[in-house]
Amino acid sequence: MKSVKIEIQYFNGCPNSQTMIDRVKEAITNSKIKIDYKEILVESSEYADKIKFRGSPTLLINNIDFEELPEPVQGSLSCRYYPNGIPDMQLILKRIKEFK
């Protein structure tokens, strides 16, 4: 069985990071799918640029941005704005299941 790769990129100090982490972990628990889960702490502008950081928190599922934002030319150590707010657990779970 192939696993779904989930990665959260974030930095400390961004108010939505922990909310995203908690919701993703809850979705994983409810998914009954084999998940390869990783949290990436971005601590410098250089590292943000190296990984083409879209802002904190960024959720990647099988290396695809949750909102399908393309990789930026230059990464940015900044908080990320989600127009509809941080995705809820049900929406994250639905997206995970689309990748299995």
C-alpha positions, 0 to 999 in steps of 0.5 A, a space after each residue: 500500500 502506497 503512503 500519502 506524504 504530508 508535510 507542514 512547513 511553519 515557523 514559530 511565532 505565526 499564530 495559525 501554525 499550531 491550529 494547522 498542525 492540530 487539524 492535520 493530525 486529527 485528519 490523519 487519525 481519522 483517515 485510516 490511510 498510511 501517511 508519511 507525516 513530517 513537520 518542517 520548522 523554517 528558522 531562517 530566510 535562507 532556509 525559506 528561500 531554499 525550500 521555496 516557502 510559501 509562508 507559515 503554515 504551508 500544508 503539502 500533500 504529496 508535494 502539492 500545496 493544499 491551495 495549489 499555489 505554485 512554488 514562489 521564485 523566492 521563499 519568504 519567512 512570513 505568515 500565510 494568509 488563507 482567504 477562507 481561514 485555516 482549512 478545517 479537519 474535514 476539508 483536510 481529510 477529504 483532500 488526503 483521501 483524494 491522494 490515496 
